[in-house]
Amino acid sequence: MTEEADPRPLLLGHDGHALVLGGPGSGKTTVALGKAIRRINDGLLPGQSIIFLSFSRAAVSRIAEAAKSEVPPDRGKLLSLQTFHSFCWEILRAHAYLLGAPKRLSILLPQDEKVLSGVKKPAPENPVWQAWLAERERLFHEEGRVVFDLFAPCAAALLEKSAHLRRLVSQCHPLLIVDEAQDTGPDAWRCIELLAPHAQVVCLADMEQQIFDHLPGVGPERIAVIRETLAPLEIDLGSHNHRSAGTEIAAFGNDILTVKPRGAPYLGVSKFSYPPKNPDWNKILRVSLGVVHRRVKKETGSWAASVAILVPFGSTAAKLSAALGSGEKPVRHKLHFDESEALLSARFAAFLLEPKRPDDESGDVACALDLLADVKKAAGSAKAKERMLWAASIRAGKTPRAGLVKALFALLAGLRSAPLSGGPGKDWLLVKKALRDSGQDELREVARHLDYLVAFNRGKRIANNLAAEWARDGRYTNARTALDLALAQDQILDGAEDPGGLQIMTIHKSKGKQFDAVIIVREGRFDTDAGGMVSSFVWRGDPAPHPKSRKILRVAVTRARKHTLILEPPFPACPILAPHKL
């Protein structure tokens, strides 16, 4: 991009709405931060800030990292980085009473929604899901308990109702920057649309990264609506790449998307083959990790500080995580997965920290069984009902002879005789050790879930809240409440830094993230319609030339800053990758 052709200065001096288009790593975030700095330097009133909105905590973390180098320290406090959830929650918790809800709201966390709804996967034709839609409305209006999915529609309804609220929000945030605008759902977009007459809106978008168009209301028409509604200045940064500068990773991703194989290798991209029959994933992954680290070292002179293993499906992520965690020397890594079981297990552990009445041992065991039933409900296990029946029997004065019940009596008795120190980290480890030493598989599984919690960087915030409980009462009086507040703050109000090291996740979960290197794992899967094995990179219902599958694979490829490694079997061949020389 030559200096004469550079469109970015047009945005910096523009006072109206704008739409910035560009591929991965093209500099959309950088130019938007430059616009924010310019607006801050022009002068803000007391209490005003520039708001940067995105859909994921990962994207907010990435923007925060970029802001460290782009935004002067004395200006950083005037830039508010938020997810749409946190933005809508701020509106909702202050004004939800205008919608007929109680003045005091509480957040119904996703793991609790999963337990209460009894729904594994939402589906319009599912009567259980339809019943839950009605129930969550009742919970909001009658009890003030609100689920994540109601944040945006309720915030939009409030802004629709009140011109005063629209002016108030716009006065607080005279410039709104919307990241990944192509993925904006109808309710989130309605919020922006209602604020647009009173504030400047800058949308950042890449239609070729729209991989969530399977969600209701998310589709290619969003950019058309943005153009029609805002009549924005439009700037196209093209495919110029800054994220993986010095490599041809972005070029490879674009060639996959446009079906234009060039017949020559790409700098920073390679493949590694494994035998398709009965693969030893522990060995395969260890070898491929060694390969990618050596290639990064050779190409850049330094080792990769962060590596992601990306897969199409959650079941594959779990399988690979189990493989790396096996053997005499497990490979330390973080698995990104449905956290419901882990978070509900953490609530059970928090209960174990709470003070117990010496004369109500049976009541404590019954409560423990209810909490374990919630873990089983989140897992979709029929064993949940059994634990609830045991709890009811104990409250009726009848103690079941089940091994789990006996183990819980022993566990609680042992913890009563083990005085807590008041140090949350030390006491949390004490509980985990007691669970592991219980000799009971289900309780040992809870301890494993608690290990995942640490891997998700949740430990610090939980420890701070537990320490506050101890400082106030000399005991963990409301440990479960303290835990839930920490998790709510983490999931909604703040965001999460992308940790270094090795991570395993689906391609969809990698959206908005970046790593020094990525390993993208391809497998063969049986497709009934195709009558045989097909590449896992080709999604069902995506006919040749597989545009949806190409878009998703491009997202995976372009998460890397230094090297992308395709880990694949020689059979079945992948129609997307086969024409490319790697």
C-alpha positions in Angstrom: 0.0 0.0 0.0 1.7 3.2 -1.1 1.5 6.4 0.9 -0.6 8.1 -1.9 -3.1 5.2 -2.0 -3.3 4.9 1.8 -7.0 5.5 2.7 -6.5 5.6 6.4 -6.0 9.4 6.8 -9.5 9.8 5.4 -10.9 8.1 8.4 -8.9 10.1 10.9 -10.3 13.4 9.7 -13.9 12.2 9.1 -16.6 13.3 11.5 -19.4 11.0 10.2 -20.0 7.3 10.2 -17.5 5.0 8.6 -17.1 1.4 7.4 -13.6 0.0 7.4 -13.2 -3.3 5.4 -10.1 -5.5 5.3 -8.8 -9.0 5.6 -7.1 -10.6 8.7 -4.2 -8.5 10.0 -4.9 -5.7 7.5 -4.8 -3.1 10.2 -8.4 -2.4 10.9 -7.9 -2.4 14.6 -4.8 -0.1 14.3 -6.6 2.5 12.2 -9.6 2.4 14.5 -7.4 3.0 17.5 -5.8 5.9 15.6 -9.3 7.3 15.1 -10.0 6.9 18.8 -6.8 8.7 19.8 -7.6 11.6 17.4 -11.1 11.9 18.9 -9.7 11.9 22.4 -7.1 14.5 21.5 -9.9 16.7 20.0 -11.3 16.9 23.5 -13.9 14.9 25.6 -16.2 16.2 28.2 -15.8 14.9 31.8 -17.3 11.4 32.0 -17.0 10.7 28.3 -15.0 7.9 26.7 -14.6 6.2 23.3 -16.1 2.8 23.3 -14.7 -0.2 21.4 -17.2 -3.0 21.1 -16.5 -6.6 20.1 -18.3 -9.9 20.5 -15.8 -12.0 22.2 -13.5 -11.7 25.2 -10.7 -12.9 23.0 -11.1 -10.0 20.6 -11.3 -7.5 23.4 -8.1 -9.0 24.8 -6.4 -8.7 21.4 -7.6 -5.0 21.1 -6.3 -4.3 24.6 -2.9 -5.7 23.6 -2.8 -3.5 20.5 -3.9 -0.5 22.5 -0.8 -0.8 24.8 1.4 0.2 21.8 -1.0 2.5 20.0 -2.6 4.5 22.8 -0.6 6.8 25.1 -0.8 5.7 28.7 -2.4 9.0 29.8 -5.2 8.5 27.1 -5.9 4.8 27.9 -8.5 5.5 30.6 -10.6 7.4 28.0 -10.9 4.3 25.8 -13.4 1.7 27.0 -12.9 -1.8 25.6 -16.1 -3.9 26.1 -17.9 -6.9 24.8 -21.5 -6.4 23.6 -22.6 -8.4 26.6 -20.9 -6.0 29.0 -22.2 -2.9 27.2 -25.7 -4.2 27.2 -25.5 -5.3 30.8 -24.5 -1.8 31.9 -27.7 -0.4 30.2 -29.8 -3.2 31.5 -28.8 -3.3 35.2 -29.6 0.4 35.5 -32.8 0.7 33.6 -34.4 -2.8 33.4 -37.2 -1.7 35.7 -38.6 0.3 32.6 -39.3 -3.1 31.1 -41.2 -4.3 34.1 -38.3 -6.2 35.7 -37.4 -5.9 39.4 -34.9 -3.1 40.1 -32.3 -5.5 41.4 -31.1 -7.9 38.7 -28.9 -11.0 38.9 -27.2 -12.9 36.0 -28.2 -16.4 35.3 -24.9 -17.9 34.3 -24.7 -20.2 31.2 -24.0 -23.3 33.4 -27.1 -22.6 35.4 -29.2 -22.0 32.3 -28.1 -25.3 31.0 -29.2 -27.0 34.2 -32.5 -25.3 34.5 -33.5 -25.6 30.8 -32.6 -29.2 30.3 -31.7 -28.4 26.7 -28.5 -29.7 25.2 -28.8 -27.8 21.9 -31.4 -25.1 21.2 -33.7 -25.9 18.3 -36.9 -24.1 17.3 -38.7 -27.4 16.8 -37.9 -28.6 20.3 -40.8 -28.1 22.7 -38.5 -28.2 25.7 -36.5 -25.3 24.2 -39.8 -23.4 23.4 -40.9 -23.9 27.1 -37.5 -22.6 28.2 -37.8 -19.4 26.1 -41.1 -18.7 27.9 -39.6 -19.5 31.3 -36.5 -17.3 30.9 -38.8 -14.4 30.1 -40.7 -15.1 33.3 -37.5 -15.3 35.3 -36.5 -11.9 34.0 -39.8 -10.1 34.6 -40.7 -11.7 37.9 -37.4 -12.6 39.6 -34.9 -10.3 37.9 -32.8 -13.2 36.7 -31.5 -12.6 33.2 -29.7 -14.9 30.8 -27.0 -13.8 28.4 -29.2 -14.2 25.3 -31.6 -11.6 26.7 -29.0 -8.9 27.2 -29.0 -7.5 23.7 -32.8 -7.7 23.0 -33.6 -6.1 26.3 -31.0 -3.3 25.9 -32.4 -2.7 22.4 -36.0 -2.5 23.8 -34.8 0.0 26.4 -33.1 2.2 23.9 -36.2 1.9 21.6 -38.5 3.1 24.5 -36.4 6.0 25.8 -35.1 8.9 23.7 -33.5 10.2 27.0 -31.6 7.0 27.4 -30.4 7.1 23.8 -29.1 10.6 24.3 -27.5 9.7 27.7 -25.5 6.7 26.3 -24.5 8.7 23.2 -23.3 11.6 25.4 -21.2 9.2 27.4 -19.8 7.6 24.2 -19.6 10.1 21.3 -17.7 7.6 19.2 -18.6 3.9 19.0 -16.2 1.5 17.2 -17.8 -1.8 16.3 -15.4 -4.7 15.7 -16.3 -7.6 13.5 -19.5 -5.8 12.5 -20.3 -8.5 9.9 -21.2 -10.8 12.8 -23.6 -8.4 14.5 -26.9 -10.0 15.3 -30.2 -8.2 14.9 -30.6 -7.0 18.5 -27.0 -5.9 18.9 -27.2 -4.0 15.6 -30.5 -2.4 16.7 -28.7 -0.9 19.7 -26.0 0.6 17.4 -28.7 1.8 14.9 -30.6 3.6 17.7 -27.5 5.3 18.9 -26.2 6.3 15.5 -28.2 9.5 15.1 -26.5 10.9 18.3 -23.0 9.5 18.1 -20.3 8.6 15.4 -20.2 5.0 14.5 -17.2 3.3 12.9 -17.7 -0.4 11.8 -14.8 -2.8 11.2 -15.7 -5.7 9.0 -14.4 -8.6 6.9 -17.1 -10.5 5.1 -14.7 -13.4 4.4 -14.4 -14.0 8.2 -18.2 -14.3 8.7 -18.2 -17.9 10.1 -21.1 -17.5 12.5 -23.7 -17.0 9.9 -25.4 -20.2 11.2 -26.6 -18.1 14.1 -30.1 -16.5 13.9 -30.0 -13.1 12.3 -26.3 -13.2 11.3 -25.7 -13.1 7.6 -24.2 -11.4 4.6 -27.0 -8.8 4.5 -25.5 -7.1 7.6 -22.9 -5.1 5.6 -25.7 -4.0 3.2 -27.8 -2.8 6.2 -24.8 -0.9 7.6 -24.4 0.9 4.3 -28.0 1.7 4.0 -28.5 2.8 7.6 -25.4 4.8 8.2 -24.4 5.9 4.7 -20.8 5.6 5.9 -17.5 6.7 4.5 -16.1 3.4 3.2 -12.5 2.5 3.4 -11.0 -0.8 2.1 -7.7 -1.9 3.5 -7.7 -4.9 1.2 -5.6 -8.0 2.1 -2.5 -6.1 3.2 -1.2 -8.1 6.2 0.5 -6.9 9.3 -0.2 -9.9 11.7 2.1 -12.3 9.9 4.4 -9.9 8.1 7.4 -11.5 6.5 5.5 -14.7 5.8 3.0 -15.8 3.1 0.4 -17.1 5.6 -2.2 -14.5 4.6 -1.5 -15.2 0.9 -2.1 -18.9 1.5 -5.4 -18.1 3.3 -6.6 -15.9 0.5 -5.7 -18.5 -2.1 -7.7 -21.1 -0.3 -10.7 -18.7 -0.2 -10.5 -17.7 -3.9 -9.7 -21.2 -5.1 -6.4 -20.0 -6.7 -3.6 -22.4 -5.9 -0.3 -21.0 -7.1 1.6 -24.3 -7.5 4.5 -23.2 -5.2 5.2 -23.5 -1.4 4.2 -20.6 0.9 6.7 -19.1 3.4 5.5 -19.8 6.9 3.1 -22.7 5.9 3.9 -26.4 5.9 2.2 -29.7 6.4 3.0 -32.9 8.3 1.4 -36.3 7.6 0.4 -39.0 10.0 -0.9 -42.5 9.3 -4.7 -42.5 9.1 -5.2 -46.0 10.6 -5.4 -46.1 14.4 -3.3 -42.9 14.9 -1.3 -42.6 18.1 -2.3 -39.0 18.9 0.0 -38.7 21.9 3.0 -39.4 19.7 1.7 -37.6 16.6 1.0 -34.3 18.5 4.3 -34.4 20.3 6.2 -34.8 17.1 4.2 -32.1 15.3 4.8 -29.7 18.1 8.5 -30.3 17.8 8.3 -29.7 14.1 6.4 -26.4 14.4 8.7 -25.1 17.1 11.8 -25.9 15.0 10.3 -24.3 12.0 9.4 -21.1 13.9 12.9 -21.0 15.3 14.5 -21.5 11.9 12.3 -18.9 10.2 12.3 -16.2 12.9 15.3 -16.9 15.2 13.1 -17.3 18.3 10.9 -20.1 19.7 7.1 -19.8 19.5 5.7 -18.4 22.8 2.1 -19.5 21.9 0.9 -22.4 19.9 -2.7 -23.4 19.2 -4.0 -26.8 18.0 -7.2 -26.0 16.0 -9.8 -28.6 15.0 -13.2 -28.5 13.3 -15.1 -30.2 16.1 -15.3 -30.1 19.9 -15.2 -33.9 20.2 -11.8 -33.9 18.4 -10.5 -31.2 20.8 -11.4 -33.3 23.8 -9.8 -36.4 22.2 -6.5 -34.6 21.5 -6.5 -33.0 25.0 -6.9 -36.5 26.5 -4.0 -37.8 24.4 -1.6 -35.0 25.4 -2.6 -35.5 29.0 -1.8 -39.2 29.0 1.4 -41.0 29.6 4.2 -40.6 32.1 4.9 -37.0 31.1 1.7 -35.2 30.2 2.0 -32.1 27.9 0.8 -29.0 29.7 -1.9 -27.3 27.7 -5.2 -25.4 28.0 -8.4 -27.0 26.5 -11.1 -24.5 25.5 -14.4 -26.4 25.8 -17.9 -26.1 27.2 -17.1 -25.0 30.7 -20.5 -25.8 32.3 -19.3 -29.0 34.1 -16.1 -27.3 35.3 -17.9 -24.2 36.6 -20.5 -26.3 38.4 -17.8 -28.5 39.9 -16.2 -25.3 41.2 -19.5 -24.4 42.9 -19.4 -27.8 44.6 -15.8 -27.1 45.8 -16.9 -23.6 47.1 -19.6 -25.3 49.0 -17.0 -27.6 50.7 -15.2 -24.4 51.8 -18.3 -22.9 53.5 -18.8 -23.4 57.2 -21.0 -26.3 58.2 -23.4 -26.8 61.1 -22.1 -29.6 63.3 -25.6 -30.9 63.9 -26.7 -31.2 60.3 -24.3 -33.6 58.6 -27.1 -35.3 56.6 -28.3 -31.9 55.3 -24.8 -31.1 54.1 -24.6 -34.4 52.2 -28.0 -33.8 50.7 -26.9 -30.3 49.5 -23.7 -31.9 48.1 -25.7 -34.4 46.1 -27.9 -31.6 44.7 -24.8 -29.8 43.5 -23.3 -32.9 42.0 -26.7 -33.5 40.3 -26.3 -30.1 38.6 -22.9 -31.2 37.2 -24.5 -34.3 35.8 -27.4 -32.3 34.3 -24.9 -30.1 32.5 -23.2 -33.2 31.1 -26.6 -34.5 29.9 -26.2 -37.6 32.2 -29.2 -39.6 33.5 -27.3 -40.0 36.8 -28.5 -36.5 37.8 -32.0 -37.8 38.7 -30.4 -40.6 40.8 -28.4 -38.0 42.9 -31.5 -35.9 43.4 -33.5 -38.9 44.6 -30.7 -39.8 47.1 -30.7 -36.2 48.4 -34.5 -36.4 48.8 -34.2 -39.7 50.7 -31.6 -38.2 53.1 -33.9 -35.3 53.8 -36.7 -37.8 54.5 -34.5 -39.5 57.1 -33.3 -42.4 55.0 -29.7 -42.8 54.1 -29.0 -44.6 50.8 -26.2 -47.2 50.8 -24.6 -45.9 47.6 -20.9 -45.6 47.5 -21.0 -41.9 46.5 -23.2 -41.1 49.5 -20.8 -42.9 51.9 -17.8 -41.1 50.2 -19.5 -37.7 50.8 -20.1 -38.4 54.5 -16.4 -39.3 54.8 -15.3 -36.3 52.7 -17.2 -33.8 54.8 -16.1 -35.3 58.0 -12.5 -35.2 56.9 -12.8 -31.5 55.9 -14.4 -30.6 59.2 -11.3 -31.9 61.0 -8.9 -30.1 58.6 -8.9 -26.4 59.7 -8.8 -23.9 56.9 -5.9 -21.4 56.7 -7.7 -18.3 55.3 -5.4 -18.5 52.2 -7.8 -19.2 49.3 -5.1 -20.8 47.2 -3.9 -23.1 49.9 -7.5 -24.0 51.0 -8.6 -24.7 47.4 -5.7 -27.1 47.1 -6.8 -28.7 50.3 -10.2 -29.4 48.9 -8.8 -30.7 45.6 -6.6 -33.1 47.5 -9.5 -34.3 49.6 -11.5 -35.0 46.5 -8.6 -36.9 44.9 -8.0 -38.9 48.1 -11.7 -39.8 48.4 -11.3 -43.0 46.4 -14.5 -42.2 44.5 -14.4 -41.7 40.8 -17.0 -38.9 40.6 -15.3 -36.8 43.2 -11.9 -37.3 41.5 -13.5 -36.1 38.3 -14.6 -32.9 40.1 -10.9 -32.4 41.1 -10.0 -32.7 37.4 -12.5 -30.1 36.5 -11.0 -27.7 39.1 -7.7 -28.1 37.3 -9.4 -26.8 34.1 -10.5 -23.8 36.0 -6.9 -22.8 36.7 -6.1 -23.4 33.1 -8.7 -20.8 32.1 -7.0 -18.2 34.3 -10.0 -18.0 36.6 -8.0 -18.7 39.8 -6.9 -15.1 40.6 -10.3 -13.5 40.6 -11.9 -16.4 42.5 -9.1 -16.2 45.1 -9.6 -12.4 45.6 -13.3 -12.9 46.2 -12.8 -15.7 48.6 -10.1 -13.7 50.4 -12.6 -10.9 50.9 -15.1 -13.4 52.5 -12.4 -14.5 54.9 -11.3 -11.0 55.7 -14.8 -10.0 56.6 -16.0 -13.1 58.6 -12.9 -15.2 59.4 -14.4 -17.9 57.3 -15.7 -18.5 53.7 -19.3 -17.7 54.7 -20.7 -17.2 51.2 -18.1 -19.0 49.1 -20.5 -20.0 46.4 -21.8 -16.4 46.0 -18.2 -15.2 45.9 -17.4 -17.7 43.2 -20.4 -16.8 41.0 -19.6 -13.1 41.2 -16.0 -13.8 40.1 -17.2 -15.9 37.2 -19.9 -13.4 36.2 -17.2 -10.6 36.2 -14.9 -12.8 34.1 -17.5 -13.9 31.6 -19.2 -10.6 31.1 -17.7 -7.5 32.6 -14.0 -7.8 31.9 -12.6 -10.2 29.3 -9.7 -12.7 29.3 -6.2 -12.4 28.2 -5.0 -15.1 25.8 -2.5 -17.0 27.8 0.7 -18.2 26.2 1.8 -21.8 25.9 -0.2 -24.5 24.2 -4.0 -24.3 23.7 -6.5 -26.6 22.0 -9.8 -25.4 20.6 -12.2 -25.5 17.7 -11.6 -23.2 14.8 -14.8 -21.3 15.7 -13.4 -20.6 19.2 -10.2 -19.3 17.7 -12.0 -16.4 16.0 -10.5 -13.1 17.2 -7.3 -14.8 18.6 -3.8 -14.9 17.3 -0.8 -17.1 18.1 2.8 -17.4 17.1 2.0 -20.8 15.5 -1.0 -22.9 14.8 -1.4 -26.6 14.0 -4.6 -27.3 12.1 -5.6 -30.9 12.5 -7.5 -32.6 9.6 -9.1 -36.0 9.9 -11.2 -38.3 7.8 -14.9 -38.6 8.6 -17.6 -40.9 7.2 -20.2 -39.1 5.2 -23.4 -41.0 4.4 -24.3 -38.8 1.5 -20.9 -39.1 0.0 -20.8 -42.8 0.6 -17.4 -42.9 2.2 -14.7 -41.0 4.0 -14.3 -37.3 3.4 -12.0 -34.5 4.7 -13.1 -33.0 8.1 -12.3 -29.6 6.6 -15.3 -30.0 4.3 -18.5 -29.2 6.3 -21.7 -31.1 5.7 -24.1 -29.4 3.3 -21.3 -27.3 1.7 -21.2 -28.3 -2.0 -18.2 -27.8 -4.2 -16.2 -25.6 -4.4 -17.0 -25.5 -0.7 -17.2 -21.8 0.0 -18.3 -22.1 3.6 -15.5 -24.6 4.4 -12.9 -22.4 2.7 -14.0 -19.4 4.7 -13.7 -21.3 8.0 -10.3 -22.8 7.1 -9.0 -19.4 6.1 -9.8 -18.1 9.6 -7.8 -21.0 11.1 -4.8 -20.5 8.8 -4.6 -16.7 9.5 -4.6 -17.0 13.3 -0.8 -17.6 13.1 1.8 -14.8 13.2 4.8 -16.9 12.3 3.9 -20.4 11.1 0.9 -22.5 10.1 1.3 -26.3 10.1 -1.4 -28.5 8.5 -1.5 -31.9 10.3 -3.2 -34.4 8.0 -3.5 -38.0 6.8 -2.7 -38.9 3.2 -6.2 -40.3 2.9 -8.9 -39.2 2.3 -7.6 -36.3 0.2 -8.9 -32.9 0.9 -10.4 -31.1 -2.1 -9.7 -27.7 -0.6 -6.0 -28.4 0.2 -5.0 -30.9 -2.5 -4.3 -28.3 -5.3 -2.0 -26.4 -3.0 1.7 -27.2 -2.8 3.0 -27.3 0.8 
